[in-house]
Amino acid sequence: MKKLFAKQYIRYGLFIIIGLFVGWLIFHSSKNKTEESESSSATTPKAAIWTCSMHPQIRMDKAGKCPLCGMDLIPLVQGSVVVDSNSIHLSKEALELANVLTSVVSRQKPIKEIRLYGKVEADESLTQSQVAHISGRIEKLYVSFTGEKIYKGQTIAKVYSPELVTAQKELLETAKIKETEPAYYEAAKEKLLLLKLTEKQISTIESSGIVQNNFDIISDTYGIVTSKNVKVGDYISQGSVLYEVADLSTVWVKFDAYESDLLFISKGDKITYSFQGIPGKTFSGFISFIDPVIDPVTRVASVRIEVNNAAGSLKPEMFATGILKADLTEYANSIIIPRTAVLWTGKRSIVYVKKPDSEESVFTLREVELGPMLGNSYVITSGLTEGEEIVTQGAFSVDAAAQLEGKPSMMNNTYDSSTVIIQSSVQTDNKTTSAATLTKDSLKVMGKCGMCKDRIESTAKSIKGITVAKWNMARNMLVYSYSGIVKKQDVSNALTVVGHDTQLGKASDKVYNELPECCKYRE
């Protein structure tokens, strides 16, 4: 009997041990599955909308293939979810990754900084030509190279002149009869004076009675020889230019100003400038002349400063860099923003404005009108108001995010101009069924008033397949959704029939003239 009870206890004990082991296996496996599920959900981004990385206009509410290219759809991460049809939301992490910075718009005193480049030139009013007053042959030159300095009264050349020899003989012959025929004597003497002989030279010839074959040419100017035009042995005629001479005690610094900058440059403006050849030293001067003619090749006009160069430190052809700061009185107290805030497309200039009173970083595209450029900033003539906060760094990154969302951007000034496909699903009887595929498209339609809005939307909805039609009066843009196949040209044709021009067609004048006066949108 005791052996029977012992066997039963052993059997019950084995059952209990087996039950505990099976329970441990079941619950341990369930726990692992739960942890795996939680880990998987933590790494998978939660998104209610799926999109295509190549075609961001695609929007679906579940995973699948892109209907345009066949690529796998990706979840639209909540960090860059579009808040509304014209705004883009960026998470804190996205802002830091794109290095986006913002600043508050303010009014400032506009000072345009114009950088000018030029060089030193000789003062044209002090440039002279040293000419020969007699004809003959150069026997000797006392100034033999360019750059040599000459002084007034200096002997610069020796010339043999047959004409001068004849004039001397006439003087000596008339000197014999000057008591009886003084007129002939005075005429001969005057001829030598016109040939630039001095009174002393004429007296020497008359007293000696000897005809001189070679005569000195005396300089009648002062300065630096910039051009030497003769050599020993050359024959010269009366009036021939022997040397070009420049007086460099005063020089010009001539800057090139582009025609776009000439509007802000006036005579008397101060320019601060420096030279590469004189490092560490800054000069300043006032504009004395602005060339009234623009060079047809370089499209610049010369701006001149006169500089005292008594020390001779400034040499012609030295390069100069100048800065002119112009006060733009006509733009006084204007809004000024950094250049980095503006995205310029050639036709449109846009900035991104942060929505006020929002804890999240939500940005909206705004078109602005630019005034003059002030170095690293722009004057804004319209489009912004004081106190608004705009993106000043990383604007291109914000614009790229807007483009990926299919929203208005620097490359697209209309919302949803391309087709957007949304695959929706509904829950019925605990089973998920797929609804019809809706295609979203847009068309520019001209109109003016509320009657136009009703007429445009009702006409669009009357087309088979179109279920939703909304016309934006401010942008003249019709956005409509449809199932099946609806050609945009068919929508355009239907609207032109009722009197509204579209981007694809124009209503007839007869139909347009029959519209009520409040609907007349043509200028």
Helices and strands as residue ranges (DSSP letters): H 2-43, E 50-51, E 59-60, E 74-75, G 78-80, E 87-90, H 92-98, E 101-104, E 106-108, E 111-122, G 124-126, E 127-131, E 136-141, E 149-150, E 155-160, H 162-176, H 182-194, H 199-208, E 214-218, E 223-228, E 235-236, E 241-246, E 250-258, G 262-264, E 270-275, E 278-290, E 300-308, E 319-327, G 329-331, E 334-338, G 339-341, E 343-344, E 349-354, E 361-367, E 369-374, E 377-382, E 389-393, H 395-404, E 420-423, E 425-428, E 431-434, E 438-444, H 450-461, E 466-472, E 477-482, H 488-497, H 509-513, G 517-519
